[in-house]
Amino acid sequence: MSRTVVSRLFDTHYHLDLSRDPVAIVRECEARGIYTIAVTNAPSVFAATQSLVAGCKCVRAAIGMHPELVLSHGVDLEQFWLALERTRYVGEIGLDYVTSDPDNRARQRAVLTQILDHCARATGKVLTLHSRRAAADVIDAVGPTFPGHAILHWFSGSLRELRRAIDYGFYFSINPRMLSSASSSRILQAIPRDRILLETDGPFVTVNSRPAEPRDTILVVEQLAERWKLASDEVGAFLFENFRRLLEVA
Ligand code: MN
């Protein structure tokens, strides 16, 4: 596997602003060197999140617009475009087709398309994408030539959709919850190991009946190590190398 010996935890999708004690989480990530992308769900909370992580070595704020909030918060995107100039990280964005309302879905697609167009004007943006029941449309929207990096967060689409996303160069972030579901396990087996990243999606995902925190990505590392019959350190180093490689390329 990897020649790298550094095994470090990282969380590409964590809702810092929704945690009970964001300051303590930031402190822990910094102290333990846990690289964390603090996603946001609406442009109105980006500034506060970015101040919270100002001066941090390991934690970065992402500008996001959660698809389920598009109808209520997606009208004025001016704040989004301004924030986009101040961060490389974008998320949580995407589509959520749990709603069957065609107008809601259309509005989500329109907003996502605008966001992706803006992102494509820069290079090297790192996107963390929500795609519940909408994998095909999210993969289409980003497309095969996006000049940055697409990470499908908590992917739950079909194997066919998965293969297309792999062909397009996407990455996949895996959280502790995904490891306990049979359908996710099937998906996980089909993802090339060099496209796998870690996430918690805390505090929405819980671990031992408490909200997941970035340090809980160790649970994913340990379970993958068991499945792959490798040492945890080796798997941790390999996955961290995936993340490092992604960040290195503009
Ligand atoms: Mn999320």
Residues whose N, C-alpha, C, O or C-beta is under 5 A from the ligand:
A	BS01	MN	E92 D201
